Amino acid sequence: MKLYIGVDLGSTNMKATAYDTNFHCIASASSAVSYDRSCGVEINLEQFFETFVSVMKKLTTSEKVKSGQVAGIGFTGQAETLVVLDKEGCPLRNGISWMDERSKDECRDLEAFLEPGECERVTGQKAVLATWPATKILWLKKNEPEVYEKAAHYMLLKDYMVYRLTGRRMADCSIATFSFYFDIYKKRYWKKMLDVLGITEKQLPPLAEPCTEAGPLTKEAAFALGLPRETAVNIGTLDHFAGMIGMGNVEPGAISLSTGTVMALAAFAPSRTEGQDCGIAMHYGFLPDTYVMLPVAESGGISLEWFKKTTMSQMDYNTLNRELEQRTCSSEIVFLPYLVGTNSPEFDTEAKGMFYGLRSEHDAVDMARAVMEGVAFVLRKNCDAIQKAGVPVYCIYATGGAARSKTWCQIQADITGLPVIVLKEKEVACLGAAIAAAVSRGEYTSYQEAAKLTHAQGGRYEPKKREELERKYQKFCALYEFMITLERQEAADSSLQ
């Protein structure tokens, strides 16, 4: 039996899952990712690689997996974590995590340098953020000149792992999108930004299409993993895009929805022109010369987590869902889930959370339902923005914590007016990475062919037209505009004092 392993280099956990050629899960292993938080958020790269080796050995020494069966390894995972190497390819320092915000001052410097709208025209991104590796390189230039001067190579974490296994430096274009020094439309490094950073293309890995096969394992990597040297390594793609592959969302028409702590959507843009200027960032897709719209709402599942923790900690989620299923009617409560501001499609840092319409007859369960509806209203805003940009949307493929709640799935369907389809496969990112490895090996001719084997549904929720929810959505939008106006006025008054 031939096996393909999908590896998800997640920010919280590292996971590896083995699949047969019909993409049935054979075995899985995982381990927590540790960080050095003594100075920002950093990753000890040798420790990270050792964690990967440990996870792989757990998998390949299990009863169901024989190392000789493994034909390929596909990668996915976090995007922006920056790795700095010397001339010999050894790390000069810890990797700087995407979660690290040390480069906020550098963001302001770049904002002042760039023309209005220039970053979006080149990188597809809406704002200069401290998560971008470009800002971290500028920080190194100012604060660690000795590291900056010795830096022979800059790469991102997933590409570094491929380098450790194959000896090849390659930059996956879907991950390079998040560097802030990659022109997603001309498919080359952005020279203007490189000049600002004071680096050259020679210090960056050659660009490669996502899901490209990098090559076989080196002798050292094969020995460390206990795998045959001919095991093929695929550079894979971004975790959200691997999730699209795992869900079977491999052509325009569907939205992939992951509602965990953060709510993330992904949808193919038919062309570079469709999707621009709609308030949503554009990304280089996992297929050659394609683009994906990837709106992210930080106020996703975290809103319900926050509410439950602060208000109804004694009730577990199963009990809450049973209570909600017994109450088919929506209350008059409206919740704005902007507990940590908002990004797409508005990008308003002044946004705040709010409950509106509370009465004495309401209880915590009513409020929990309002929280679910509020997150679904944000989902609708983004779905509407995607469709307004000319992108066809016929359904939503759902995964993540919210997909386990029948009530929440039905709420999402009713509010967006789109069928919500929950898939049986839970680890869609690992599955997508494994599919990429299998397709590149010629097991299947296309992702469409492979998707036919993976698209088993775990539930389908058809939208029901409900006038009260439409009224609440209009009220939600009006409250948002009022809240933003109030916050901006308050900020203006404070600046005059």
C-alpha positions as CSV (number, residue, x, y, z in Angstrom):
1,M,0.0,0.0,0.0
2,K,1.3,3.4,-1.0
3,L,1.0,6.3,1.5
4,Y,1.1,10.1,1.3
5,I,1.8,12.2,4.4
6,G,0.3,15.7,4.9
7,V,2.2,17.8,7.4
8,D,0.6,21.0,8.9
9,L,3.2,23.3,10.5
10,G,0.5,25.0,12.6
11,S,1.0,27.8,15.0
12,T,-0.3,25.9,18.0
13,N,0.2,22.3,17.0
14,M,2.3,20.4,14.4
15,K,0.3,17.6,12.8
16,A,1.2,14.8,10.4
17,T,-1.4,12.5,8.9
18,A,-0.9,9.5,6.6
19,Y,-3.4,8.7,3.8
20,D,-3.7,5.9,1.3
21,T,-4.2,6.6,-2.4
22,N,-8.0,6.8,-1.8
23,F,-7.3,9.4,0.8
24,H,-8.5,7.4,3.8
25,C,-6.8,8.4,7.0
26,I,-4.5,5.6,8.1
27,A,-2.8,7.2,11.1
28,S,-2.1,10.6,12.6
29,A,0.4,12.2,15.1
30,S,0.8,15.7,16.5
31,S,2.8,17.7,19.0
32,A,2.5,21.2,20.5
33,V,4.7,24.0,19.1
34,S,6.8,25.8,21.7
35,Y,7.9,29.4,21.6
36,D,10.6,31.6,23.2
37,R,8.6,34.6,24.5
38,S,11.5,36.1,26.4
39,C,11.9,38.7,23.7
40,G,8.8,38.9,21.5
41,V,7.6,35.6,20.0
42,E,10.4,33.4,18.5
43,I,10.9,29.8,17.4
44,N,14.1,27.9,18.2
45,L,14.5,26.4,14.7
46,E,16.5,23.3,15.7
47,Q,13.9,22.5,18.4
48,F,11.2,23.0,15.8
49,F,12.9,20.6,13.4
50,E,13.3,18.1,16.2
51,T,9.6,18.3,17.0
52,F,8.9,17.6,13.3
53,V,11.2,14.6,13.4
54,S,9.5,13.3,16.6
55,V,6.0,13.7,15.0
56,M,7.0,11.9,11.9
57,K,8.6,9.0,13.8
58,K,5.4,8.7,15.9
59,L,3.5,8.3,12.7
60,T,5.9,6.0,10.8
61,T,6.5,3.7,13.7
62,S,2.8,3.2,14.4
63,E,1.2,-0.2,13.7
64,K,-0.6,1.0,10.6
65,V,2.2,2.7,8.8
66,K,5.4,1.1,7.4
67,S,8.1,3.6,6.4
68,G,8.7,1.9,3.1
69,Q,5.1,2.6,2.1
70,V,5.6,6.4,2.2
71,A,5.8,7.8,-1.3
72,G,5.6,11.5,-0.6
73,I,5.3,14.2,2.0
74,G,3.3,17.4,1.4
75,F,3.6,20.5,3.6
76,T,1.3,23.3,4.7
77,G,1.1,25.6,7.6
78,Q,1.9,29.1,8.9
79,A,3.1,31.6,6.5
80,E,5.0,34.6,7.7
81,T,7.5,33.3,10.3
82,L,10.9,34.7,9.2
83,V,14.1,32.6,9.1
84,V,17.6,34.1,8.7
85,L,20.5,31.9,7.6
86,D,24.2,32.4,7.1
87,K,26.3,31.4,4.0
88,E,26.4,27.8,5.2
89,G,22.6,27.7,5.5
90,C,22.7,27.7,9.3
91,P,20.3,29.9,11.4
92,L,21.8,33.1,12.6
93,R,19.1,33.5,15.2
94,N,15.7,32.2,16.3
95,G,12.9,32.4,13.7
96,I,10.7,35.5,14.3
97,S,7.1,34.3,14.5
98,W,4.3,35.9,12.5
99,M,2.7,36.6,15.9
100,D,5.6,38.8,17.0
101,E,4.8,42.6,16.7
102,R,8.2,44.1,17.3
103,S,8.2,45.9,13.9
104,K,5.3,48.3,14.5
105,D,7.6,51.3,14.1
106,E,8.9,49.9,10.8
107,C,5.3,49.6,9.6
108,R,4.8,53.3,10.1
109,D,8.1,54.0,8.2
110,L,6.9,51.9,5.2
111,E,3.5,53.5,5.2
112,A,5.1,56.9,4.9
113,F,7.3,55.7,2.1
114,L,4.7,54.0,0.0
115,E,2.2,55.8,-2.3
116,P,-1.5,55.4,-1.4
117,G,-2.8,52.1,-2.6
118,E,0.7,50.9,-3.8
119,C,1.0,47.9,-1.5
120,E,-2.4,46.6,-2.6
121,R,-1.6,47.1,-6.3
122,V,1.6,45.1,-5.9
123,T,1.2,42.6,-3.0
124,G,-2.6,42.4,-3.0
125,Q,-2.6,43.3,0.7
126,K,-4.7,46.0,2.2
127,A,-2.3,47.3,4.9
128,V,1.2,47.3,6.2
129,L,1.2,44.9,9.1
130,A,3.8,43.9,11.7
131,T,3.2,40.2,10.7
132,W,4.9,40.8,7.3
133,P,8.5,39.5,7.1
134,A,9.6,42.6,5.3
135,T,8.9,44.7,8.4
136,K,10.9,42.2,10.5
137,I,13.9,42.5,8.1
138,L,13.8,46.3,8.5
139,W,13.7,45.8,12.2
140,L,16.8,43.6,12.0
141,K,18.6,46.2,10.0
142,K,18.0,48.8,12.7
143,N,18.3,46.7,15.9
144,E,20.5,43.7,15.1
145,P,23.0,45.0,12.5
146,E,25.4,42.1,13.2
147,V,22.8,39.6,12.2
148,Y,21.6,41.7,9.2
149,E,25.2,42.0,7.9
150,K,25.8,38.2,8.1
151,A,22.4,37.3,6.6
152,A,23.0,35.3,3.4
153,H,19.5,33.9,3.1
154,Y,16.0,35.0,4.2
155,M,13.2,32.4,3.9
156,L,9.9,31.6,5.5
157,L,9.3,28.7,7.9
158,K,7.7,26.2,5.6
159,D,10.3,26.8,2.9
160,Y,13.0,26.4,5.5
161,M,11.6,22.9,6.5
162,V,11.7,21.9,2.8
163,Y,15.3,23.1,2.6
164,R,16.2,21.1,5.7
165,L,14.8,17.9,4.1
166,T,15.9,18.3,0.4
167,G,18.8,20.9,0.4
168,R,16.8,23.0,-2.1
169,R,16.0,26.6,-1.5
170,M,12.5,27.3,-3.0
171,A,9.9,29.9,-2.2
172,D,6.3,28.8,-2.6
173,C,4.5,31.7,-4.3
174,S,1.4,31.3,-2.2
175,I,3.5,31.8,1.0
176,A,5.7,34.5,-0.6
177,T,2.4,36.5,-0.9
178,F,2.7,37.1,2.8
179,S,6.3,38.4,2.7
180,F,5.3,41.9,1.6
181,Y,8.2,41.8,-0.9
182,F,6.5,39.7,-3.6
183,D,4.6,41.1,-6.5
184,I,1.7,38.6,-6.9
185,Y,0.6,39.9,-10.3
186,K,4.1,40.0,-12.0
187,K,5.1,36.9,-10.0
188,R,8.5,38.2,-9.0
189,Y,10.1,39.8,-6.0
190,W,9.2,43.5,-5.5
191,K,12.4,45.4,-6.3
192,K,11.3,48.6,-4.7
193,M,10.7,46.9,-1.4
194,L,14.0,44.9,-1.6
195,D,15.8,48.2,-2.1
196,V,14.2,49.7,1.0
197,L,15.2,46.6,3.0
198,G,18.7,46.7,1.5
199,I,18.6,43.1,0.4
200,T,18.9,41.4,-3.0
201,E,17.1,38.6,-4.8
202,K,20.2,36.4,-4.3
203,Q,19.3,36.4,-0.5
204,L,15.9,35.1,-1.3
205,P,14.9,31.6,-2.5
206,P,14.0,31.1,-6.2
207,L,10.3,31.4,-6.6
208,A,8.3,28.2,-7.4
209,E,4.7,27.4,-8.0
210,P,2.8,26.2,-5.0
211,C,2.5,22.4,-4.7
212,T,5.7,21.8,-6.6
213,E,7.8,18.8,-5.9
214,A,11.1,19.9,-4.4
215,G,12.9,16.5,-4.7
216,P,13.8,13.5,-2.7
217,L,15.1,13.5,0.9
218,T,18.8,14.1,1.5
219,K,20.7,11.2,3.0
220,E,20.8,13.0,6.4
221,A,17.0,13.7,6.4
222,A,16.2,10.2,5.3
223,F,18.2,8.8,8.2
224,A,16.6,11.2,10.7
225,L,13.1,10.4,9.6
226,G,13.7,6.7,9.0
227,L,12.3,7.0,5.5
228,P,13.6,5.9,2.1
229,R,15.8,8.4,0.4
230,E,13.5,8.4,-2.7
231,T,10.6,9.8,-0.6
232,A,9.4,12.9,-2.5
233,V,8.9,16.2,-0.7
234,N,6.3,18.6,-2.0
235,I,6.5,22.3,-1.0
236,G,2.8,22.4,-0.6
237,T,0.9,25.7,0.0
238,L,-0.7,27.9,2.6
239,D,-2.8,26.2,5.3
240,H,-6.0,27.9,4.1
241,F,-5.3,26.9,0.5
242,A,-4.4,23.3,1.5
243,G,-7.8,23.3,3.3
244,M,-9.5,24.4,0.1
245,I,-7.9,21.4,-1.7
246,G,-8.9,19.1,1.2
247,M,-12.5,20.4,1.0
248,G,-12.6,19.9,-2.8
249,N,-12.9,23.6,-3.3
250,V,-10.6,23.7,-6.3
251,E,-12.5,25.9,-8.8
252,P,-14.6,29.0,-8.6
253,G,-18.1,28.8,-7.0
254,A,-17.6,27.9,-3.4
255,I,-16.3,29.5,-0.2
256,S,-14.2,27.6,2.2
257,L,-15.1,28.6,5.8
258,S,-13.0,27.9,8.9
259,T,-14.5,29.2,12.1
260,G,-12.1,28.5,14.9
261,T,-10.7,31.2,17.2
262,V,-10.5,33.3,14.0
263,M,-13.0,33.1,11.1
264,A,-11.3,32.7,7.7
265,L,-12.9,32.5,4.3
266,A,-11.3,31.5,1.0
267,A,-12.7,31.8,-2.5
268,F,-11.2,31.6,-6.0
269,A,-11.1,34.9,-7.9
270,P,-11.7,34.1,-11.6
271,S,-9.1,36.7,-12.6
272,R,-6.9,39.4,-11.1
273,T,-9.3,42.2,-12.0
274,E,-12.3,40.5,-10.4
275,G,-11.9,40.8,-6.7
276,Q,-9.8,44.0,-6.6
277,D,-11.0,47.1,-4.7
278,C,-13.7,45.3,-2.7
279,G,-12.1,45.5,0.7
280,I,-10.7,42.0,0.7
281,A,-7.0,41.1,0.3
282,M,-6.0,39.1,-2.8
283,H,-3.4,36.3,-2.7
284,Y,-1.5,34.2,-5.3
285,G,-3.5,30.9,-5.4
286,F,-2.3,27.3,-5.1
287,L,-2.8,26.7,-8.9
288,P,-0.5,28.5,-11.4
289,D,-1.6,32.0,-12.2
290,T,-4.7,32.0,-10.1
291,Y,-5.8,34.2,-7.2
292,V,-7.7,33.6,-4.0
293,M,-9.6,36.1,-1.9
294,L,-8.9,35.4,1.8
295,P,-10.9,37.6,4.1
296,V,-10.1,37.0,7.8
297,A,-12.2,38.1,10.8
298,E,-10.4,38.0,14.1
299,S,-13.8,38.2,15.8
300,G,-14.8,34.7,15.0
301,G,-15.1,31.8,17.3
302,I,-13.2,33.8,19.9
303,S,-16.4,35.8,20.5
304,L,-18.3,32.8,21.7
305,E,-15.3,31.5,23.7
306,W,-15.1,34.9,25.4
307,F,-18.9,35.0,26.1
308,K,-19.0,31.5,27.4
309,K,-15.9,31.9,29.6
310,T,-17.2,35.2,31.2
311,T,-20.9,34.5,31.4
312,M,-21.7,30.8,31.3
313,S,-18.6,28.8,32.2
314,Q,-20.6,26.1,33.9
315,M,-22.3,25.1,30.7
316,D,-20.4,23.0,28.1
317,Y,-20.9,23.5,24.4
318,N,-23.0,20.3,23.9
319,T,-25.5,21.5,26.6
320,L,-25.5,25.0,25.0
321,N,-26.3,23.6,21.6
322,R,-29.1,21.4,23.0
323,E,-30.6,24.5,24.7
324,L,-30.3,26.5,21.4
325,E,-32.0,23.8,19.4
326,Q,-35.0,24.0,21.6
327,R,-35.3,27.8,21.0
328,T,-36.1,28.1,17.3
329,C,-36.9,31.9,17.5
330,S,-34.3,34.6,17.4
331,S,-34.5,37.2,20.2
332,E,-34.2,41.0,19.6
333,I,-30.6,41.1,20.8
334,V,-28.0,42.2,18.4
335,F,-24.3,41.5,19.0
336,L,-21.4,43.2,17.3
337,P,-18.5,40.8,17.6
338,Y,-15.6,43.3,17.2
339,L,-13.8,42.4,20.4
340,V,-10.4,42.8,18.8
341,G,-11.3,45.4,16.1
342,T,-12.2,44.3,12.6
343,N,-10.4,43.6,9.3
344,S,-12.1,42.7,6.1
345,P,-14.1,44.2,4.6
346,E,-13.8,47.4,6.7
347,F,-10.4,47.3,8.4
348,D,-11.6,49.5,11.3
349,T,-9.2,49.4,14.2
350,E,-11.6,51.6,16.2
351,A,-14.4,48.9,16.1
352,K,-15.7,47.7,19.5
353,G,-18.0,44.9,20.6
354,M,-21.6,45.6,21.7
355,F,-24.8,44.0,22.9
356,Y,-27.9,45.9,21.9
357,G,-31.6,45.3,22.7
358,L,-31.2,43.5,26.0
359,R,-34.4,43.1,28.1
360,S,-35.2,41.6,31.4
361,E,-36.8,38.5,29.8
362,H,-33.5,37.6,28.1
363,D,-31.0,35.1,29.5
364,A,-27.4,33.9,28.7
365,V,-28.6,31.4,26.1
366,D,-30.4,34.2,24.2
367,M,-27.2,36.2,24.4
368,A,-25.1,33.2,23.1
369,R,-27.4,32.9,20.1
370,A,-26.9,36.6,19.4
371,V,-23.2,36.1,19.5
372,M,-23.5,33.3,16.9
373,E,-25.7,35.5,14.8
374,G,-23.2,38.5,15.1
375,V,-20.4,36.3,13.8
376,A,-22.6,35.1,11.0
377,F,-23.5,38.7,10.1
378,V,-19.7,39.4,9.6
379,L,-19.6,36.2,7.5
380,R,-22.4,37.7,5.3
381,K,-20.7,41.0,4.9
382,N,-17.6,39.2,3.5
383,C,-19.7,36.8,1.3
384,D,-21.6,39.9,-0.1
385,A,-18.2,41.6,-0.7
386,I,-16.9,38.6,-2.6
387,Q,-20.0,38.3,-4.7
388,K,-20.1,42.1,-5.4
389,A,-16.5,41.7,-6.8
390,G,-17.9,39.4,-9.5
391,V,-16.9,36.1,-7.9
392,P,-19.7,33.5,-8.1
393,V,-20.6,31.8,-4.8
394,Y,-23.0,28.9,-4.7
395,C,-22.3,27.3,-1.3
396,I,-20.1,27.3,1.8
397,Y,-17.9,24.4,2.8
398,A,-17.5,24.6,6.6
399,T,-14.9,23.3,9.0
400,G,-13.7,24.3,12.4
401,G,-15.4,24.5,15.8
402,A,-18.5,26.2,14.5
403,A,-19.1,23.4,12.0
404,R,-19.8,21.0,15.0
405,S,-22.8,23.1,16.0
406,K,-26.0,22.3,14.0
407,T,-27.6,25.5,15.3
408,W,-24.6,27.7,14.2
409,C,-24.5,26.1,10.8
410,Q,-28.2,26.7,10.2
411,I,-27.8,30.3,11.4
412,Q,-24.9,30.8,8.9
413,A,-27.0,29.4,6.1
414,D,-30.1,31.5,7.0
415,I,-28.1,34.8,7.2
416,T,-26.0,34.3,4.1
417,G,-28.6,32.7,2.0
418,L,-26.1,30.0,1.0
419,P,-26.2,26.3,1.7
420,V,-23.6,25.4,4.3
421,I,-22.0,22.0,3.7
422,V,-20.0,20.3,6.6
423,L,-17.5,17.8,5.4
424,K,-16.7,14.6,7.2
425,E,-12.9,15.2,7.0
426,K,-11.8,17.4,9.9
427,E,-8.0,17.7,9.1
428,V,-8.6,19.3,5.7
429,A,-5.2,21.1,5.7
430,C,-3.3,17.9,6.2
431,L,-5.5,16.1,3.6
432,G,-4.9,18.9,1.1
433,A,-1.1,18.7,1.6
434,A,-1.2,15.0,1.0
435,I,-3.4,15.4,-2.1
436,A,-0.8,17.9,-3.5
437,A,1.9,15.4,-2.9
438,A,-0.1,12.6,-4.6
439,V,-1.1,14.7,-7.6
440,S,2.5,15.9,-8.2
441,R,3.5,12.2,-8.2
442,G,1.0,11.4,-10.9
443,E,-1.4,9.4,-8.7
444,Y,-4.2,11.6,-10.1
445,T,-4.3,13.9,-13.1
446,S,-5.9,16.9,-11.3
447,Y,-7.2,18.2,-8.0
448,Q,-10.7,17.9,-9.4
449,E,-10.2,14.1,-9.9
450,A,-8.7,13.7,-6.4
451,A,-11.5,15.8,-4.8
452,K,-14.1,13.3,-5.9
453,L,-12.7,10.8,-3.4
454,T,-12.6,13.3,-0.5
455,H,-15.8,15.2,-0.7
456,A,-17.9,13.2,1.7
457,Q,-20.5,15.3,3.4
458,G,-21.1,15.3,7.2
459,G,-24.2,17.5,7.0
460,R,-25.9,20.0,4.7
461,Y,-27.9,23.1,5.9
462,E,-30.2,24.7,3.4
463,P,-31.0,28.4,3.9
464,K,-34.4,29.4,5.2
465,K,-35.6,32.9,4.4
466,R,-36.4,34.6,7.8
467,E,-37.6,38.1,7.8
468,E,-36.5,38.7,11.4
469,L,-32.9,37.8,10.6
470,E,-32.9,40.2,7.7
471,R,-34.2,43.0,9.9
472,K,-31.6,42.2,12.5
473,Y,-28.9,42.3,9.8
474,Q,-29.9,45.7,8.7
475,K,-29.9,46.8,12.4
476,F,-26.5,45.2,12.8
477,C,-25.1,47.3,9.9
478,A,-26.7,50.5,11.2
479,L,-25.3,49.9,14.7
480,Y,-21.9,49.3,13.2
481,E,-21.9,52.6,11.4
482,F,-23.1,54.4,14.5
483,M,-20.4,52.8,16.7
484,I,-17.6,53.7,14.2
485,T,-18.8,57.3,14.0
486,L,-18.9,57.6,17.8
487,E,-15.5,56.1,18.2
488,R,-13.9,58.3,15.6
489,Q,-15.5,61.4,17.1
490,E,-14.2,60.4,20.5
491,A,-10.7,59.9,19.1
492,A,-10.9,63.3,17.4
493,D,-12.0,65.0,20.6
494,S,-9.2,63.3,22.6
495,S,-6.6,64.5,20.1
496,L,-7.7,68.1,20.6
497,Q,-7.4,68.0,24.4
